[in-house]
Structure formats: structure tokens, C-alpha cells
Amino acid sequence: MTDRERQGWIIVASLFVVLVFVFGSGYNTGGLFFPQLLKHFGWSRTQLSTLQGAALPLSAGLSAPLFGWLLDRVEARLVMVAGVLMTGTSFVIASRVDSFGPLFGAYVLLGVGIGASTLLPCSLVIANWFGARRGLAMGLTFAGTSLGGAAMTLVGNFAIVHSGWRAGYVTLALPMFIIVIPLIIFVVKTRPAQAEGVSVAQASDALPGFELREAFRSRSFWMISAAQFFFAAVAAGAGLHLITYLTELGYTPSFAAGTASLILVFAAFGKLGMGLFADRVSARIALTFNFLVACVGMILIFGAARTTVLIPFVLLFGLSLGAPLVLIPMLVAESLGLKRFGSIGGIAGIFNTIGAFVGPVGAGKIYDLTGSYVNAFEVFVVMCLLGAAVTYSCRSFESEQARQTTAPLPVTA
């Protein structure tokens, strides 16, 4: 193993830790505080739902284009450190609130912090450091989101049970300042050593890939954006309503919650497995296959009242749930190149945010109108099929580049 390869795998391990603490604490612990805040303040469930359902994902998604633009111009660790500072500060603010407004503001800050320090910058760094083994590196790194969710949920719950919800927020904040920020500062680098006097922006300019305007003219950009939407809608929609659906089928709340946790564990293995698969067959083929696996999983959910059907549902849905977090950045690099990876990823991420909002809200609305989740899950099955179709229609960067090069010039008077 060369020194560069060794440093690359050290960065993978470091980013895994970042995702465990930042993403695991930020996105996966909201349910722990929901009943505590409900009891303490007496706010409505609808009001509280806006924290995890609107303030956090919308702020993360809407800020993504800005951070993507920055990542193409400055060192990733600078953006990530700023994001982790915002994340830790948001938890500290949340621990001190006495009214809804400041808490909503804390969750907005939390979303921005997560957006600046997790998925997009980690994808950019891994894409720059790895070529042939990019899928394996992505899979190992992004396993931190699922395993972090499971681990930090237990940590947060322990703090809440023993010291209350305010202490729970502080407990989640401490690793940001003590562990994550020093780790990023001393280990993370955007790409391998570049020539002296060459800035990050200049190094990006030298990489193969499209400028934003060229990316917008490509079919692959819009197909990747659509895939982002379908993935987020299904993952967020089915994920949010799964526990309620299982309890309505007759399972106990504890069993339903345990099932949801098991799905997260399988998701970690799915990211690693699909990353390895993508290294062999391309991200386009792997993501297409992953959507089809998710489709089969969603079909099985209709028979989940029987444990013989529930088990394969948990396996297939879990393995396919988080893998697009690994595969979509690989597909961006594969179809659009690395030159403006951050900017392209940030803009395409807006479609992920829209999907993460539409999926849960749409499923809830369908349930309110019909009294059942059946129609909502049927929509998710169709979305999985559409996700497979748009992914398969993506082209390689060389193919997109050749089409734009040979495209006829517009006729002028």
C-alpha cells in the first residue's frame, strides 16, 4: 500500500467517525426528544413535527447549493468545521430553550450544519481520493450514517433517561467539539497533495468534468436529480410511517421500533455491498438494480402482517434503503465528472430535499383521505420503478461530452 493509499483509507475512517456523530445525532435522534418536549411544553404534535419534518431537512437542502459552490473553491475541512460548529451550537441552544421559536431556529441551524459537514463534503473528498475502489471507500464511509443513527440513539436515550432532555441535547453536542472538529482539522484534505501555489479552485478547474451550464444541458443531470427525488421520497416516506403501519398490523410498538432499528443495521451493510458492486459494474447499473430491489421490498410490505413476509421485507428494504447515498455521488462523478462535483451535487440535492418532504407528507395525506397506507405504499412502488428507469437512462461522461461536442450550433440571423 502506497503512502497515498494509506492516507486515503485514514480519511475514510475519519469521515466515518464524522458521520457517526454528526449525521447520526442530527438526523436520527429526533424521535427521542419528541415525547419529552410534548410532555414538558404541551405543544401540539403538528407543531413539533415541523422541527424534524420541515426546519431540519429544508434548511439542509436549501443550503446545499451554497456549500457545493464553496466546496469547489475552498478546502473541504473549512466548510466541514463550520458545519460541525453550527451543529454543536444548535444542540446547546436547544438544551436551553423555553419557547418554540428558539427551538425551531436551533433546528434550522442544525440542518444547515449537517448540510455543510456530512453527505456532500464527504462525497467530494472520497471521489477525489479514490478511483477504482471508490465504491468500497464510499460504502465504508457512509455506513457511518446508519450505524451512527443506531449508536447515537442509544447514547441520547441513556442521557435523557438519567438526566433529562436538556442533558440529552448537551450529550449530543459534546463530541462535536471534543472529537469531530479536531479530527477534521488534522486529517481531512479535499484531495491528494497538489502542486505548490495551486489553489483548490485551480485544482478543481484541472479535473475532467462539466461546468454547471454544460451539466444543465446534459440528460444525466436531470435523470440524477429525478433519482434523488424518488429515493428520498420513498426512504423518508416509508421510513417515517413504518412503525405506525406495523403497529396497526398488530405488532407491539417495541417490536415495530426494533424492526426499524434492524432496517438501519441492514442499511449499513447495503451501502458497503452496493459500493463494492458499483466498483465492478458501474454506479448506473448498481443504482438501477438497487431501485429494483427496493421495489420488491416495498411490494413485500403489503404482506408484512405475516412474519414470513416481514423478514424478507426488512432484509431487502434495509439493504436498499441507504445505498443511494453511496451510489448517487458515484453516478455524478461517472456521468458529469469531478470539475464541479460540489456545485452539481448541491443543486441536485435540492431534489432530494423536495422528495424528503413530499414522501412523508404525501403518505400522511393519503392515509388521512383513505384511512390506510396501502395507496401510499403503491405510490412508493411506482416511484422505485421510475427511479430505476431514470437511473438506467443516464450516460457516461464521455458519452455526454461527445454529444455536446457534436451538437449543432444554433442558427443566428
C-alpha positions as CSV (number, residue, x, y, z in Angstrom):
1,M,0.0,0.0,0.0
2,T,1.4,3.4,-1.0
3,D,1.5,6.4,1.3
4,R,-1.3,8.0,-0.7
5,E,-3.5,4.9,-0.4
6,R,-2.8,4.7,3.3
7,Q,-3.7,8.3,3.8
8,G,-6.9,7.8,1.8
9,W,-8.1,5.0,4.0
10,I,-7.3,7.0,7.1
11,I,-9.5,9.8,5.7
12,V,-12.3,7.2,5.1
13,A,-12.1,6.2,8.7
14,S,-12.1,9.8,9.8
15,L,-15.2,10.6,7.7
16,F,-16.9,7.5,9.0
17,V,-16.5,9.0,12.6
18,V,-17.8,12.4,11.4
19,L,-20.9,10.8,10.0
20,V,-21.5,8.7,13.2
21,F,-21.5,11.7,15.4
22,V,-22.9,14.5,13.2
23,F,-25.4,12.7,10.9
24,G,-26.2,10.0,13.5
25,S,-27.0,12.6,16.2
26,G,-28.6,15.2,13.9
27,Y,-31.0,13.1,11.8
28,N,-31.7,10.1,13.8
29,T,-32.4,11.3,17.4
30,G,-35.4,13.5,16.8
31,G,-37.8,10.8,17.9
32,L,-36.1,10.6,21.3
33,F,-37.0,14.2,22.1
34,F,-40.5,14.3,20.7
35,P,-42.3,12.8,23.7
36,Q,-40.1,14.7,26.1
37,L,-40.8,18.1,24.5
38,L,-44.5,17.2,24.1
39,K,-44.8,16.5,27.8
40,H,-42.7,19.4,29.0
41,F,-44.2,22.2,26.9
42,G,-47.6,20.8,25.9
43,W,-47.1,21.8,22.3
44,S,-49.2,20.1,19.6
45,R,-47.9,17.2,17.7
46,T,-48.2,19.1,14.4
47,Q,-46.1,21.9,15.8
48,L,-43.4,19.6,17.0
49,S,-43.4,17.7,13.7
50,T,-42.3,20.8,11.9
51,L,-38.9,20.5,13.6
52,Q,-37.9,17.2,12.1
53,G,-40.2,17.4,9.1
54,A,-39.5,21.0,7.8
55,A,-36.9,23.0,9.8
56,L,-34.2,20.4,9.6
57,P,-34.5,18.9,6.1
58,L,-35.5,22.1,4.3
59,S,-32.6,24.1,5.8
60,A,-30.1,21.3,5.0
61,G,-31.4,21.0,1.4
62,L,-31.8,24.7,0.6
63,S,-28.3,25.5,1.8
64,A,-26.7,22.7,-0.2
65,P,-26.1,24.7,-3.4
66,L,-24.1,27.3,-1.4
67,F,-21.9,24.7,0.3
68,G,-21.5,22.9,-3.0
69,W,-20.2,26.1,-4.6
70,L,-17.8,26.7,-1.7
71,L,-16.5,23.1,-1.8
72,D,-15.4,23.7,-5.4
73,R,-13.3,26.7,-4.2
74,V,-12.0,26.2,-0.7
75,E,-10.7,23.3,1.4
76,A,-13.5,20.9,2.4
77,R,-12.3,20.9,6.0
78,L,-13.0,24.6,6.3
79,V,-16.6,24.1,5.3
80,M,-17.0,21.0,7.4
81,V,-15.6,22.6,10.6
82,A,-18.0,25.5,10.2
83,G,-20.8,22.9,9.8
84,V,-19.8,21.0,12.9
85,L,-19.6,24.2,14.9
86,M,-23.2,25.0,13.8
87,T,-24.3,21.5,14.6
88,G,-22.9,21.5,18.1
89,T,-24.1,25.0,18.8
90,S,-27.6,24.1,17.7
91,F,-27.7,21.3,20.3
92,V,-26.5,23.7,23.0
93,I,-29.2,26.2,22.1
94,A,-31.9,23.5,22.0
95,S,-30.8,22.5,25.6
96,R,-31.6,26.0,26.9
97,V,-34.9,26.9,25.1
98,D,-38.1,27.8,26.9
99,S,-40.2,28.6,23.9
100,F,-40.9,27.1,20.4
101,G,-39.3,29.9,18.3
102,P,-35.7,29.4,19.5
103,L,-36.1,25.7,19.3
104,F,-37.3,26.0,15.6
105,G,-34.3,28.3,15.0
106,A,-32.0,25.7,16.6
107,Y,-33.3,23.0,14.2
108,V,-32.8,25.3,11.2
109,L,-29.2,25.8,12.3
110,L,-28.8,22.1,12.8
111,G,-30.0,21.4,9.3
112,V,-27.5,23.9,7.8
113,G,-24.7,22.5,9.9
114,I,-25.5,18.9,8.8
115,G,-25.6,20.0,5.2
116,A,-22.2,21.7,5.5
117,S,-20.4,18.8,7.2
118,T,-21.8,15.5,6.1
119,L,-23.1,14.0,2.9
120,L,-21.9,16.4,0.2
121,P,-18.4,17.2,1.5
122,C,-17.7,13.6,2.4
123,S,-18.8,12.5,-1.1
124,L,-16.5,15.1,-2.7
125,V,-13.5,14.1,-0.6
126,I,-13.9,10.4,-1.3
127,A,-14.5,11.0,-5.0
128,N,-11.2,12.9,-5.2
129,W,-9.1,10.4,-3.3
130,F,-10.4,7.2,-4.9
131,G,-10.9,6.0,-8.4
132,A,-11.0,2.2,-9.0
133,R,-12.0,1.5,-5.4
134,R,-14.3,4.5,-5.0
135,G,-17.4,2.3,-4.3
136,L,-15.8,0.5,-1.4
137,A,-14.5,3.7,0.1
138,M,-17.9,5.4,-0.2
139,G,-19.6,2.3,1.3
140,L,-17.4,2.2,4.3
141,T,-17.7,6.0,4.8
142,F,-21.5,6.2,4.5
143,A,-22.1,3.2,6.7
144,G,-21.4,5.8,9.5
145,T,-24.9,7.4,8.8
146,S,-26.8,4.2,9.6
147,L,-24.5,2.8,12.4
148,G,-24.3,6.3,13.8
149,G,-28.1,6.6,14.0
150,A,-28.3,3.3,15.9
151,A,-25.4,4.2,18.3
152,M,-26.3,7.9,19.0
153,T,-29.9,7.0,19.6
154,L,-28.8,4.7,22.4
155,V,-26.4,7.4,23.8
156,G,-29.1,10.1,23.7
157,N,-31.7,7.9,25.2
158,F,-29.3,7.0,28.1
159,A,-28.7,10.7,28.8
160,I,-32.4,11.5,28.7
161,V,-33.4,8.7,31.0
162,H,-30.8,9.6,33.6
163,S,-30.6,13.4,33.4
164,G,-33.5,14.7,31.3
165,W,-34.0,16.0,27.7
166,R,-31.8,19.1,28.2
167,A,-28.9,16.9,29.2
168,G,-29.6,14.8,26.2
169,Y,-29.0,17.7,23.8
170,V,-25.8,18.6,25.6
171,T,-24.6,15.0,25.4
172,L,-25.0,15.0,21.6
173,A,-23.2,18.4,21.4
174,L,-20.0,17.4,23.3
175,P,-18.5,15.0,20.7
176,M,-18.8,17.8,18.1
177,F,-16.3,20.0,19.9
178,I,-14.1,17.3,21.6
179,I,-13.8,14.7,18.8
180,V,-15.1,15.7,15.4
181,I,-13.6,19.2,14.9
182,P,-10.0,18.2,15.8
183,L,-10.4,15.1,13.6
184,I,-11.4,17.1,10.6
185,I,-8.7,19.8,11.1
186,F,-5.8,17.3,11.4
187,V,-6.9,14.6,8.9
188,V,-9.3,15.6,6.2
189,K,-8.0,17.0,2.9
190,T,-10.0,17.7,-0.2
191,R,-7.7,15.8,-2.5
192,P,-4.1,14.4,-2.5
193,A,-1.3,16.9,-2.4
194,Q,-1.4,19.3,-5.2
195,A,1.4,21.4,-6.7
196,E,2.7,24.3,-4.6
197,G,0.9,27.5,-5.2
198,V,-2.1,25.8,-6.8
199,S,-5.4,26.7,-5.1
200,V,-8.4,24.4,-4.5
201,A,-10.3,26.3,-7.2
202,Q,-7.4,25.9,-9.7
203,A,-7.1,22.2,-8.9
204,S,-10.8,21.7,-9.5
205,D,-10.5,23.5,-12.8
206,A,-7.9,21.0,-14.0
207,L,-10.2,18.0,-13.3
208,P,-12.3,16.3,-16.0
209,G,-15.9,17.3,-15.9
210,F,-18.7,19.7,-16.9
211,E,-19.2,23.3,-15.9
212,L,-22.6,23.9,-14.5
213,R,-24.0,25.2,-17.7
214,E,-22.9,22.1,-19.6
215,A,-24.2,19.9,-16.8
216,F,-27.6,21.5,-17.1
217,R,-27.7,20.7,-20.8
218,S,-27.0,17.0,-20.2
219,R,-29.6,14.4,-19.8
220,S,-27.8,12.7,-17.0
221,F,-28.0,15.8,-14.6
222,W,-31.8,15.8,-14.8
223,M,-32.1,12.0,-14.5
224,I,-29.8,12.0,-11.4
225,S,-31.9,14.8,-9.9
226,A,-35.1,12.7,-10.6
227,A,-33.4,9.7,-9.0
228,Q,-32.6,11.9,-5.9
229,F,-36.2,12.8,-5.6
230,F,-37.6,9.3,-5.9
231,F,-35.0,7.8,-3.5
232,A,-35.7,10.5,-0.8
233,A,-39.5,10.3,-1.2
234,V,-39.5,6.5,-0.7
235,A,-36.9,6.4,2.0
236,A,-38.3,9.2,4.1
237,G,-41.9,8.4,3.5
238,A,-41.8,4.7,4.2
239,G,-39.3,5.2,7.0
240,L,-41.4,7.7,8.9
241,H,-44.6,5.8,8.7
242,L,-43.3,2.2,9.0
243,I,-43.5,1.9,12.8
244,T,-47.1,3.2,12.8
245,Y,-48.0,0.8,9.9
246,L,-46.6,-2.2,11.7
247,T,-48.4,-1.3,15.0
248,E,-51.7,-1.1,13.0
249,L,-51.0,-4.6,11.7
250,G,-50.9,-5.8,15.3
251,Y,-47.2,-5.8,16.2
252,T,-46.2,-4.2,19.5
253,P,-44.6,-0.7,19.5
254,S,-41.4,-2.2,20.9
255,F,-41.3,-4.8,18.1
256,A,-42.0,-2.2,15.5
257,A,-39.3,0.1,16.8
258,G,-36.9,-2.9,16.9
259,T,-37.7,-3.7,13.3
260,A,-37.0,-0.1,12.2
261,S,-33.6,-0.3,14.0
262,L,-32.8,-3.6,12.3
263,I,-33.5,-2.0,8.9
264,L,-30.9,0.7,9.8
265,V,-28.3,-2.0,10.5
266,F,-29.0,-3.7,7.2
267,A,-28.7,-0.3,5.5
268,A,-25.1,-0.1,6.7
269,F,-24.3,-3.4,5.0
270,G,-26.3,-2.4,1.9
271,K,-24.1,0.7,1.4
272,L,-20.9,-1.4,1.6
273,G,-22.2,-4.1,-0.6
274,M,-23.6,-1.9,-3.3
275,G,-20.5,0.2,-3.2
276,L,-18.4,-2.9,-4.0
277,F,-21.0,-3.9,-6.6
278,A,-20.7,-0.5,-8.3
279,D,-16.9,-0.8,-8.5
280,R,-17.5,-3.8,-10.7
281,V,-20.5,-2.9,-12.9
282,S,-20.7,1.0,-12.7
283,A,-22.8,3.2,-10.5
284,R,-25.5,3.4,-13.1
285,I,-26.1,-0.4,-13.2
286,A,-25.8,-0.7,-9.4
287,L,-28.2,2.1,-8.6
288,T,-30.7,0.7,-11.2
289,F,-30.5,-2.7,-9.5
290,N,-30.8,-1.1,-6.1
291,F,-34.1,0.7,-7.1
292,L,-35.5,-2.7,-8.3
293,V,-34.6,-4.4,-5.0
294,A,-36.3,-1.5,-3.1
295,C,-39.3,-2.1,-5.4
296,V,-39.5,-5.7,-4.4
297,G,-39.1,-4.8,-0.8
298,M,-42.0,-2.3,-1.0
299,I,-44.2,-4.9,-2.6
300,L,-43.5,-7.3,0.3
301,I,-44.7,-4.7,2.8
302,F,-48.3,-5.4,1.8
303,G,-47.9,-8.9,3.4
304,A,-46.0,-7.7,6.4
305,A,-48.7,-8.9,8.8
306,R,-47.1,-12.3,8.4
307,T,-43.6,-12.7,9.8
308,T,-42.6,-14.9,6.9
309,V,-43.1,-11.9,4.6
310,L,-41.9,-9.3,7.2
311,I,-38.4,-10.9,7.4
312,P,-37.6,-10.6,3.6
313,F,-39.1,-7.1,3.6
314,V,-36.7,-6.0,6.4
315,L,-33.8,-7.6,4.6
316,L,-34.5,-6.2,1.1
317,F,-35.8,-2.7,2.2
318,G,-32.9,-2.4,4.6
319,L,-30.2,-3.3,2.2
320,S,-31.6,-0.9,-0.4
321,L,-32.6,1.9,1.9
322,G,-29.4,3.8,2.3
323,A,-27.3,2.6,-0.7
324,P,-28.2,5.5,-3.0
325,L,-26.3,7.8,-0.6
326,V,-23.2,5.9,-1.8
327,L,-24.3,5.3,-5.4
328,I,-25.7,8.7,-6.4
329,P,-22.4,10.6,-5.8
330,M,-20.6,7.9,-7.7
331,L,-23.1,8.4,-10.6
332,V,-22.5,12.2,-10.5
333,A,-18.7,11.6,-10.9
334,E,-19.3,8.9,-13.6
335,S,-21.7,10.9,-15.7
336,L,-20.7,14.6,-15.1
337,G,-17.1,14.4,-13.9
338,L,-15.3,15.9,-10.9
339,K,-14.7,19.5,-12.0
340,R,-17.8,20.9,-10.4
341,F,-18.8,18.0,-8.3
342,G,-19.7,20.1,-5.3
343,S,-21.8,22.6,-7.1
344,I,-23.6,19.9,-9.2
345,G,-24.2,17.8,-6.1
346,G,-25.5,20.7,-4.1
347,I,-28.0,21.7,-6.8
348,A,-29.2,18.1,-7.5
349,G,-29.5,17.7,-3.7
350,I,-32.4,20.2,-3.8
351,F,-34.5,17.4,-5.4
352,N,-33.6,15.1,-2.6
353,T,-34.9,17.7,-0.1
354,I,-38.2,18.0,-2.1
355,G,-38.5,14.3,-2.1
356,A,-37.8,14.0,1.6
357,F,-40.7,16.5,2.2
358,V,-43.1,15.1,-0.3
359,G,-42.8,11.5,0.7
360,P,-43.7,11.7,4.4
361,V,-46.3,14.5,3.9
362,G,-47.9,12.8,0.9
363,A,-48.1,9.4,2.7
364,G,-49.7,11.1,5.7
365,K,-52.2,12.9,3.4
366,I,-53.2,9.7,1.6
367,Y,-53.7,8.0,5.0
368,D,-56.0,10.9,6.2
369,L,-58.1,10.6,3.0
370,T,-58.3,6.8,2.8
371,G,-57.7,5.5,6.3
372,S,-54.9,3.2,5.0
373,Y,-51.3,3.3,3.9
374,V,-51.9,0.9,1.0
375,N,-52.3,3.6,-1.7
376,A,-49.2,5.4,-0.3
377,F,-47.1,2.3,-0.5
378,E,-48.4,1.6,-4.0
379,V,-47.1,5.1,-5.0
380,F,-43.7,4.2,-3.5
381,V,-43.6,1.0,-5.6
382,V,-44.1,3.1,-8.7
383,M,-41.5,5.6,-7.6
384,C,-39.0,2.8,-7.2
385,L,-39.7,1.7,-10.8
386,L,-39.4,5.3,-12.0
387,G,-36.1,5.6,-10.1
388,A,-34.7,2.6,-11.9
389,A,-35.8,3.9,-15.2
390,V,-34.3,7.4,-14.9
391,T,-31.0,5.9,-13.5
392,Y,-30.6,3.5,-16.3
393,S,-31.1,6.3,-18.8
394,C,-28.0,8.2,-17.5
395,R,-24.9,8.3,-19.8
396,S,-21.2,8.1,-19.1
397,F,-19.3,11.4,-19.0
398,E,-17.5,10.5,-22.3
399,S,-20.9,9.9,-24.0
400,E,-22.4,13.2,-22.6
401,Q,-19.3,15.1,-23.6
402,A,-19.3,13.7,-27.2
403,R,-23.0,14.6,-27.6
404,Q,-22.4,18.2,-26.5
405,T,-19.3,18.5,-28.7
406,T,-21.2,17.3,-31.8
407,A,-24.4,19.2,-31.1
408,P,-25.2,21.6,-33.9
409,L,-24.6,25.3,-33.2
410,P,-27.8,27.5,-33.0
411,V,-28.6,29.3,-36.2
412,T,-28.2,33.1,-36.0
413,A,-29.6,35.7,-38.3
